[in-house]
């Protein structure tokens, strides 16, 4: 079974940063496209903050929008 393309977003202050890096690597090892975006100073769940709430939140939301638009 081939996995779909995946975008992994994580902040440097997220306690799950290592897990995101590992999952992205494993995704790529399966042969699927894996994109990892790491945002300096962003905490866990930062992309769920209000749009424009922080600079990193807006960057993350913009990256997610670009990723989706490039694939539909």
C-alpha positions as CSV (number, residue, x, y, z in Angstrom):
1,X,0.0,0.0,0.0
2,X,1.4,3.4,-1.0
3,X,1.0,6.2,1.5
4,X,-0.2,9.6,0.3
5,X,1.9,12.7,0.4
6,X,2.2,14.2,3.9
7,X,3.0,17.6,5.4
8,X,4.4,17.5,9.0
9,X,4.4,20.9,10.9
10,X,6.0,21.3,14.2
11,X,7.4,24.1,16.4
12,X,10.8,24.0,18.0
13,X,9.1,24.3,21.4
14,X,6.8,21.4,20.8
15,X,7.5,18.4,23.0
16,X,6.7,16.2,20.0
17,X,9.4,17.7,17.7
18,X,11.5,14.5,17.8
19,X,8.4,12.4,17.0
20,X,7.5,14.7,14.0
21,X,11.0,14.4,12.6
22,X,11.0,10.6,13.0
23,X,7.5,10.2,11.5
24,X,8.5,12.4,8.5
25,X,11.6,10.3,8.0
26,X,9.7,7.0,8.2
27,X,7.1,8.4,5.8
28,X,9.8,9.2,3.3
29,X,11.4,5.8,3.8
30,X,8.1,4.2,2.7
31,X,8.6,5.9,-0.7
32,X,5.9,8.6,-0.1
33,X,6.4,12.3,-0.3
34,X,7.1,13.7,3.1
35,X,7.6,17.4,3.9
36,X,8.7,18.5,7.3
37,X,8.3,22.2,8.3
38,X,9.8,23.3,11.6
39,X,8.8,26.7,13.0
40,X,11.3,28.5,15.4
41,X,9.8,29.2,18.8
42,X,6.4,27.7,18.1
43,X,4.7,25.5,20.7
44,X,2.6,22.4,20.4
45,X,-0.7,23.1,18.5
46,X,0.5,26.6,17.2
47,X,-1.4,26.1,13.9
48,X,-4.7,26.0,15.9
49,X,-4.1,29.5,17.2
50,X,-6.2,32.3,15.6
51,X,-5.0,33.2,12.1
52,X,-2.4,35.9,12.4
53,X,-2.2,35.4,16.1
54,X,1.6,34.9,15.9
55,X,4.0,35.2,13.0
56,X,4.8,31.5,13.1
57,X,1.0,30.6,13.3
58,X,0.4,32.5,10.1
59,X,3.5,31.0,8.4
60,X,2.2,27.5,9.3
61,X,-1.3,28.2,8.0
62,X,0.2,29.6,4.8
63,X,2.3,26.5,4.3
64,X,-0.7,24.3,4.9
65,X,-2.7,26.2,2.4
66,X,0.1,26.1,-0.2
67,X,0.6,22.4,0.3
68,X,-3.1,21.7,-0.2
69,X,-3.5,24.0,-3.1
70,X,-0.6,22.4,-4.9
71,X,-2.2,19.0,-4.6
72,X,-5.8,19.6,-5.6
